[in-house]
Amino acid sequence: MTLLQQDDSIASEVKKDHTEENTEEEDEEGGEECSDVPAPTVSDALEAIRVVNLFYESRGGSSEIIEKKIMDIELLGRATASLLVKPEIPGTDGCSFYCGIAALRLPCAGMLFPKQSQKVTVLGYSQHLDGVMEYDHWCVVAAQGTNCGGMYSEWASLSALIQNGSEDSQSVLGKFPSTAGKEVALAIVRQLASNLGISQPPEPSPLQTDRDVQWCMEVICFGMSLPLSEHDTIRDCVHVYCEWLSALHPVPKVSVPWPVCEDPNLYAKKMISHFHNLFLPRKGEGTYKTNRNSLVGVDTINRQAVLCHRVLRTLQNLAQASNVLTRDTWEALLLFLLAINDTLLAPPTVKDDIGDHLCERVLSVLFEVWLLACARCFPSPPLWKTFREMCMNWRHRMALIDQWNRVNLALTAKLLEFTYGPDFPELKICESKHE
C-alpha cells in the first residue's frame, strides 16, 4: 500500500469514527441547519493544490508546497489534518501575498497551524477555539509565521554576490604582472596626492574629462590592493578618494576633479567599491615575516587599521551630512559595509588580526549608517534579508552582541520617550561592562 493510499485510509477511518458527531447542527446566529460536507481524501487535497498553483501561475505568480502534514491526532476531541501551500502573487503595490489553503477537511475536524504561526486571516466562515480553526466549508487562509524564514524571507539574498566578490573592485592593472601595476600606481598616486593640500596648499585637479578620471581610478583601485609593505602608496590612495568624496558634501574640496563634482554619485559608487581592497586581509598579516630586512606583522596591521578607520569615518560623515545621495549610492554604501563586515568577521577569531582590530568599529558604522538609511532611503528587502543572514555568520563575535544590545536599548529609549512623553523616566544605557 502506498503512502497516499494509507493517508486516504486514515481519512476514511476518522470519518467513520466521527459519524455520530457529523449530525446536522443549528447555526449559532440563524439557527439554520448546516448541510453535510463530504470529507475529501488526500488525493483530492493534492488535486486542489494543483488547481491553486495553476491559478496563481496564470496570473504571473508562483507557488510551492512549504508544509505537508497529514495528521491523525486528537485535539480537543477533534481529528486534525492540514496541508499548507505558499503561493506567491505579485501585488499591485510591488509586494507579494502569501497564503495557505486548507486542502483537506475531515468531518468535525479543524486545521491546526504550527504554534509559531504569527498571522492567520480567514476568508470564509470560521470559528476560533483554543488555537484550532474549524471550517464548515473549504476556505483559503493567509498564514505566515516564523517558520517562513523571517522578515523578507521571500526575497532573494545578496549574500552570494557579496561573498563571491564584485568586478567593480577589480582593476585592469591586475591583468598585468604585479611589478608593472605597482610601478604605475607608485608614480600616478604620488602625483595625485600632491594636489590635495596635505603638505602644501591644495591645487585644482588636472583631470578635466571623464576619461581622465576613470583611468586614474583604475590605478587607485589597484593601489589599494598592494602589499602592506607599500603603506605610503596605499595611504595616498585613501587620501585621494576621501578628498574626492567631498563632492557629495555641500562644499567640495578644491582638489576634486570637475567631472566628479558634476556627477558625484556616479563616481562615489565606484570609489566605495574600490575601498573594499583596503580592508582585505593580506597574506602573512598577524605573523612575523621578514621583508626587506624589516618586520611585517602587528605594526603593519595597525597602520592598515588606521587607514581603514579613516575610510569608515569619511563614509560615516558622508551618510550624516550629504543631502544628494541617490538610492543607488545608499545601496552601494550598505553593500560595501556588509561586505567588509563579512570579510573581516565571518572567519574564526584570530588575536591581533585586522578583523580583531576593526571588529567593533566596522559593526558600529554598519548599524549607524543602516539606521540613517532607514530614515532617508529605506533599504530594499534584499538588503534586509542579506543583513539578517550575514549577522548569523558573525555571532561568534561578542562585539556583534554588544552592538546589537546598544542599538536595541537606544531605540527602546526613543520609543518610550515618544510613547509616554519626556516626563517618563529615562532609560539609562550603561556603557560599563560591570554595570
C-alpha positions as CSV (number, residue, x, y, z in Angstrom):
1,M,0.0,0.0,0.0
2,T,1.4,3.4,-1.0
3,L,1.7,6.3,1.5
4,L,-1.1,8.1,-0.4
5,Q,-3.4,5.1,0.0
6,Q,-2.5,4.9,3.7
7,D,-3.5,8.5,4.2
8,D,-6.8,8.0,2.4
9,S,-7.4,5.0,4.6
10,I,-6.8,7.1,7.7
11,A,-9.2,9.8,6.4
12,S,-11.9,7.2,6.0
13,E,-11.3,5.8,9.5
14,V,-11.6,9.2,11.0
15,K,-14.8,9.8,9.0
16,K,-16.2,6.6,10.4
17,D,-15.2,7.3,14.0
18,H,-16.9,10.7,13.9
19,T,-20.1,9.7,12.1
20,E,-22.2,10.5,15.2
21,E,-20.6,13.9,15.6
22,N,-21.4,14.8,12.0
23,T,-25.1,15.3,12.7
24,E,-26.7,18.5,11.5
25,E,-26.3,21.4,14.0
26,E,-28.1,24.6,14.2
27,D,-26.1,27.7,13.2
28,E,-25.3,29.9,16.2
29,E,-26.8,33.0,14.6
30,G,-29.7,32.0,12.4
31,G,-30.5,28.5,13.7
32,E,-30.3,27.1,10.1
33,E,-29.1,23.6,9.6
34,C,-25.7,23.1,8.0
35,S,-25.6,20.6,5.2
36,D,-23.1,17.7,5.3
37,V,-19.9,18.3,3.5
38,P,-18.2,15.2,2.2
39,A,-14.7,14.7,3.5
40,P,-12.2,15.0,0.7
41,T,-9.3,12.5,0.5
42,V,-5.6,13.2,0.4
43,S,-5.8,12.8,-3.4
44,D,-8.5,15.4,-3.5
45,A,-6.3,17.7,-1.5
46,L,-3.3,17.3,-3.8
47,E,-5.6,18.0,-6.8
48,A,-6.8,21.2,-5.1
49,I,-3.2,22.3,-4.6
50,R,-2.5,21.7,-8.3
51,V,-5.5,23.9,-9.2
52,V,-4.4,26.6,-6.9
53,N,-0.9,26.5,-8.4
54,L,-2.3,26.8,-11.9
55,F,-4.5,29.7,-10.8
56,Y,-1.5,31.7,-9.5
57,E,0.8,30.8,-12.3
58,S,-1.8,32.0,-14.9
59,R,-1.5,35.4,-13.2
60,G,2.2,35.7,-13.2
61,G,2.8,34.3,-9.7
62,S,4.3,31.1,-8.4
63,S,3.8,28.7,-5.6
64,E,5.4,25.9,-3.7
65,I,4.3,23.5,-1.0
66,I,6.1,24.6,2.2
67,E,4.5,22.2,4.6
68,K,2.6,19.0,4.3
69,K,1.2,17.4,7.5
70,I,-1.4,14.7,7.3
71,M,-2.0,14.1,10.9
72,D,-4.2,11.6,12.7
73,I,-4.4,13.1,16.1
74,E,-7.0,14.0,18.6
75,L,-7.1,17.7,19.7
76,L,-9.9,18.7,21.9
77,G,-11.7,15.7,20.7
78,R,-11.3,16.6,17.0
79,A,-9.2,15.0,14.4
80,T,-6.9,17.4,12.6
81,A,-5.5,17.3,9.2
82,S,-3.8,20.1,7.2
83,L,-1.9,20.7,4.0
84,L,-0.3,24.1,3.6
85,V,1.0,25.8,0.4
86,K,2.8,29.0,-0.1
87,P,1.6,30.8,-3.3
88,E,3.4,34.0,-4.2
89,I,1.5,36.5,-6.2
90,P,3.0,39.9,-7.3
91,G,0.8,42.6,-5.9
92,T,-0.1,45.9,-7.5
93,D,1.9,47.7,-4.9
94,G,5.1,45.7,-5.6
95,C,4.5,43.4,-2.6
96,S,3.7,39.7,-2.6
97,F,0.8,37.9,-1.0
98,Y,1.3,34.6,0.9
99,C,-1.4,32.2,1.9
100,G,-2.2,28.6,2.7
101,I,-5.1,26.5,1.8
102,A,-7.0,24.1,3.9
103,A,-7.0,21.4,1.2
104,L,-8.1,18.5,3.4
105,R,-11.1,18.6,5.7
106,L,-12.2,15.8,7.9
107,P,-15.7,15.6,9.4
108,C,-15.9,17.8,12.5
109,A,-12.1,18.3,12.1
110,G,-10.1,21.5,12.2
111,M,-6.9,22.8,10.7
112,L,-4.1,23.0,13.2
113,F,-1.5,25.7,12.4
114,P,2.0,25.4,13.9
115,K,2.5,27.3,17.2
116,Q,5.0,29.7,15.6
117,S,2.4,31.0,13.1
118,Q,2.0,34.6,13.7
119,K,-0.7,35.8,11.3
120,V,-3.8,34.0,10.3
121,T,-6.5,35.7,8.2
122,V,-9.6,33.6,7.3
123,L,-11.7,34.2,4.2
124,G,-15.0,32.5,4.8
125,Y,-16.8,31.1,7.8
126,S,-14.6,30.1,10.7
127,Q,-14.7,29.7,14.4
128,H,-11.6,30.1,16.6
129,L,-11.4,27.7,19.5
130,D,-8.2,27.4,21.6
131,G,-5.9,27.7,18.6
132,V,-8.0,25.4,16.4
133,M,-9.6,26.8,13.3
134,E,-12.8,24.9,12.5
135,Y,-14.2,25.1,9.0
136,D,-17.7,24.3,7.8
137,H,-16.6,24.9,4.2
138,W,-13.5,24.9,2.2
139,C,-11.7,28.2,2.6
140,V,-8.4,29.9,1.8
141,V,-6.4,31.4,4.7
142,A,-3.4,33.6,4.8
143,A,-0.7,32.2,7.1
144,Q,2.8,33.4,7.7
145,G,4.9,32.5,10.7
146,T,8.4,32.5,11.9
147,N,9.0,29.2,10.2
148,C,8.8,31.0,6.9
149,G,12.4,32.4,7.3
150,G,12.0,35.7,8.9
151,M,11.3,39.2,7.5
152,Y,11.5,39.5,3.8
153,S,12.3,35.7,3.6
154,E,10.6,35.5,0.1
155,W,13.1,37.9,-1.4
156,A,16.4,37.0,-3.0
157,S,19.5,37.3,-0.9
158,L,22.6,39.2,-2.0
159,S,24.9,37.1,0.2
160,A,26.3,35.1,-2.7
161,L,27.0,38.2,-4.7
162,I,28.9,39.8,-1.8
163,Q,30.9,36.7,-0.9
164,N,31.9,35.9,-4.5
165,G,33.2,39.5,-4.9
166,S,32.3,42.2,-7.3
167,E,34.1,43.0,-10.5
168,D,33.7,46.7,-9.6
169,S,36.6,46.3,-7.1
170,Q,39.0,44.8,-9.7
171,S,41.4,47.0,-11.7
172,V,42.6,46.4,-15.2
173,L,46.1,46.7,-13.9
174,G,45.5,43.4,-12.2
175,K,45.7,41.7,-15.6
176,F,49.4,42.7,-15.9
177,P,52.4,41.5,-13.9
178,S,52.3,42.8,-10.4
179,T,55.6,44.7,-10.8
180,A,54.2,46.6,-13.8
181,G,51.0,47.6,-12.0
182,K,52.9,48.5,-8.9
183,E,55.3,50.9,-10.8
184,V,52.3,52.6,-12.4
185,A,50.5,53.0,-9.1
186,L,53.5,54.4,-7.3
187,A,54.1,57.1,-9.9
188,I,50.5,58.2,-10.5
189,V,49.1,58.1,-7.0
190,R,52.0,60.1,-5.6
191,Q,51.3,62.9,-8.2
192,L,47.5,62.9,-7.4
193,A,48.1,63.1,-3.7
194,S,50.4,66.1,-4.1
195,N,47.4,68.3,-5.2
196,L,45.4,67.5,-2.1
197,G,46.9,70.1,0.2
198,I,48.3,67.7,2.7
199,S,51.9,69.0,2.7
200,Q,51.3,72.1,0.6
201,P,48.3,74.4,-0.4
202,P,45.7,72.4,-2.4
203,E,45.6,72.9,-6.2
204,P,42.8,72.3,-8.7
205,S,42.9,68.8,-10.2
206,P,44.5,68.5,-13.7
207,L,41.8,65.8,-14.5
208,Q,39.3,67.5,-16.8
209,T,37.4,64.7,-18.5
210,D,35.6,61.6,-17.5
211,R,38.2,59.5,-19.3
212,D,40.9,61.1,-17.3
213,V,39.2,60.4,-14.0
214,Q,38.2,56.8,-14.9
215,W,41.8,56.0,-15.9
216,C,43.2,57.3,-12.6
217,M,40.5,55.4,-10.7
218,E,41.8,52.2,-12.2
219,V,45.2,53.0,-10.9
220,I,43.9,53.9,-7.4
221,C,41.8,50.8,-7.3
222,F,44.9,48.7,-7.9
223,G,47.0,50.8,-5.5
224,M,44.7,49.8,-2.6
225,S,45.3,46.2,-3.2
226,L,49.1,46.5,-2.9
227,P,51.0,44.6,-0.2
228,L,51.0,46.3,3.2
229,S,54.7,47.0,2.8
230,E,53.7,49.7,0.3
231,H,52.0,51.6,3.0
232,D,52.7,55.1,1.7
233,T,51.1,54.4,-1.7
234,I,48.0,52.8,-0.1
235,R,47.8,55.8,2.2
236,D,47.9,58.2,-0.7
237,C,45.1,56.2,-2.5
238,V,43.0,56.6,0.6
239,H,43.6,60.3,0.9
240,V,42.7,60.9,-2.7
241,Y,39.4,59.1,-2.6
242,C,38.5,60.6,0.8
243,E,39.0,64.1,-0.6
244,W,37.1,63.3,-3.8
245,L,34.1,62.1,-1.9
246,S,33.7,65.6,-0.6
247,A,31.9,66.2,-3.9
248,L,28.9,64.8,-2.2
249,H,29.1,67.5,0.6
250,P,27.6,71.0,0.2
251,V,31.1,72.5,-0.4
252,P,33.5,70.1,-2.3
253,K,37.3,70.4,-1.8
254,V,39.3,72.4,-4.3
255,S,41.3,69.4,-5.4
256,V,38.2,67.4,-6.6
257,P,38.2,66.9,-10.3
258,W,35.5,68.8,-12.2
259,P,33.8,65.6,-13.6
260,V,33.4,64.2,-10.1
261,C,31.7,67.4,-8.9
262,E,29.3,67.2,-11.9
263,D,28.2,63.7,-11.2
264,P,29.3,62.8,-7.7
265,N,27.0,59.8,-7.2
266,L,28.4,58.0,-10.3
267,Y,32.0,58.2,-9.1
268,A,31.1,57.7,-5.4
269,K,29.7,54.3,-6.1
270,K,32.9,53.2,-7.8
271,M,35.2,54.7,-5.1
272,I,33.2,53.0,-2.4
273,S,33.6,49.6,-4.1
274,H,37.3,50.2,-4.6
275,F,37.7,50.8,-0.8
276,H,36.9,47.1,-0.4
277,N,40.5,46.3,-1.4
278,L,41.9,48.2,1.6
279,F,40.0,46.0,4.1
280,L,41.1,42.7,2.6
281,P,43.4,40.7,4.9
282,R,46.8,40.3,3.4
283,K,48.7,37.0,3.4
284,G,51.0,36.8,6.3
285,E,49.3,39.5,8.4
286,G,49.5,38.9,12.1
287,T,52.6,36.7,11.6
288,Y,56.2,37.7,11.7
289,K,57.5,37.7,8.2
290,T,60.8,39.3,7.1
291,N,60.6,41.6,4.1
292,R,63.4,44.0,3.1
293,N,65.0,43.3,6.4
294,S,62.0,44.7,8.3
295,L,59.4,43.1,10.4
296,V,56.0,42.9,8.8
297,G,53.4,41.9,11.4
298,V,51.3,43.6,14.1
299,D,52.7,47.1,13.5
300,T,51.9,46.9,9.8
301,I,48.3,45.7,10.6
302,N,48.0,48.7,13.0
303,R,48.8,51.0,10.1
304,Q,46.3,49.3,7.9
305,A,43.7,49.7,10.6
306,V,44.4,53.4,10.8
307,L,43.7,53.8,7.1
308,C,40.5,51.7,7.5
309,H,39.4,54.0,10.3
310,R,39.9,57.0,8.0
311,V,37.7,55.4,5.4
312,L,35.0,54.5,7.8
313,R,35.0,58.0,9.4
314,T,34.7,59.5,5.9
315,L,31.8,57.3,4.9
316,Q,30.1,57.8,8.2
317,N,30.3,61.6,7.8
318,L,29.1,61.3,4.3
319,A,25.9,59.4,5.3
320,Q,25.3,62.0,8.0
321,A,25.9,65.2,6.1
322,S,25.2,64.6,2.4
323,N,21.8,65.5,1.0
324,V,22.4,64.4,-2.5
325,L,22.9,60.7,-2.1
326,T,20.8,58.7,-4.5
327,R,19.2,55.3,-3.8
328,D,21.9,53.6,-5.8
329,T,24.6,55.2,-3.8
330,W,22.9,54.4,-0.5
331,E,22.6,50.7,-1.6
332,A,26.3,50.7,-2.7
333,L,27.3,52.1,0.7
334,L,25.3,49.5,2.6
335,L,26.5,46.6,0.4
336,F,30.1,47.8,1.0
337,L,29.6,47.8,4.7
338,L,28.0,44.4,4.7
339,A,30.9,43.1,2.5
340,I,33.7,44.4,4.7
341,N,32.0,43.2,7.9
342,D,31.6,39.7,6.4
343,T,35.2,39.7,5.1
344,L,36.6,40.6,8.5
345,L,34.1,39.0,10.9
346,A,33.0,35.8,9.3
347,P,36.3,33.9,9.7
348,P,37.2,32.5,13.2
349,T,38.6,35.0,15.6
350,V,42.3,35.4,15.5
351,K,44.0,37.6,18.0
352,D,45.6,40.8,16.6
353,D,44.5,40.2,13.0
354,I,42.8,43.0,11.1
355,G,39.4,41.7,11.9
356,D,40.2,41.8,15.6
357,H,41.4,45.4,15.3
358,L,38.4,46.6,13.4
359,C,35.6,44.4,14.7
360,E,33.8,47.0,16.9
361,R,34.4,49.9,14.6
362,V,33.0,48.2,11.4
363,L,29.9,47.0,13.3
364,S,29.1,50.3,14.8
365,V,29.4,52.1,11.5
366,L,27.3,49.5,9.8
367,F,24.5,49.8,12.3
368,E,24.6,53.6,12.4
369,V,24.6,54.0,8.6
370,W,21.8,51.5,8.3
371,L,19.7,53.4,10.7
372,L,20.4,56.6,8.8
373,A,19.4,54.9,5.6
374,C,16.1,53.8,7.3
375,A,15.3,57.5,7.8
376,R,16.5,58.8,4.5
377,C,16.3,56.0,1.9
378,F,14.8,52.8,3.3
379,P,16.9,49.7,2.4
380,S,15.4,47.3,-0.1
381,P,14.1,43.9,1.0
382,P,17.1,42.0,-0.4
383,L,19.4,44.1,1.7
384,W,17.4,43.4,4.8
385,K,17.5,39.7,4.1
386,T,21.2,39.8,3.4
387,F,21.8,41.8,6.6
388,R,20.0,39.2,8.6
389,E,21.8,36.2,7.0
390,M,25.2,37.8,7.5
391,C,24.7,38.7,11.1
392,M,24.2,34.9,11.7
393,N,27.7,34.4,10.4
394,W,29.2,36.9,12.8
395,R,27.5,35.6,16.0
396,H,30.9,34.3,17.3
397,R,32.0,37.9,17.7
398,M,31.0,39.3,21.0
399,A,31.1,42.8,19.6
400,L,28.1,42.0,17.4
401,I,26.0,41.1,20.5
402,D,27.2,44.2,22.3
403,Q,26.4,46.5,19.4
404,W,23.0,44.8,18.9
405,N,22.2,45.5,22.5
406,R,23.2,49.1,22.3
407,V,21.0,49.7,19.3
408,N,18.1,48.0,20.9
409,L,18.4,50.0,24.1
410,A,18.8,53.2,22.1
411,L,15.7,52.6,20.0
412,T,13.7,51.4,23.1
413,A,14.6,54.6,24.9
414,K,13.5,56.7,22.0
415,L,10.3,54.7,21.7
416,L,9.5,55.2,25.4
417,E,10.0,58.9,25.1
418,F,7.8,59.1,22.0
419,T,5.1,57.0,23.6
420,Y,4.9,58.3,27.1
421,G,6.4,61.8,26.7
422,P,9.5,63.5,28.1
423,D,8.4,63.0,31.8
424,F,8.8,59.3,31.6
425,P,11.9,58.1,33.5
426,E,14.9,58.0,31.3
427,L,16.1,54.5,30.2
428,K,19.8,54.7,31.1
429,I,22.3,52.8,28.9
430,C,25.2,51.6,30.9
431,E,28.4,51.6,29.0
432,S,30.5,49.8,31.7
433,K,30.7,46.0,31.3
434,H,30.4,45.7,35.1
435,E,27.2,47.6,35.4
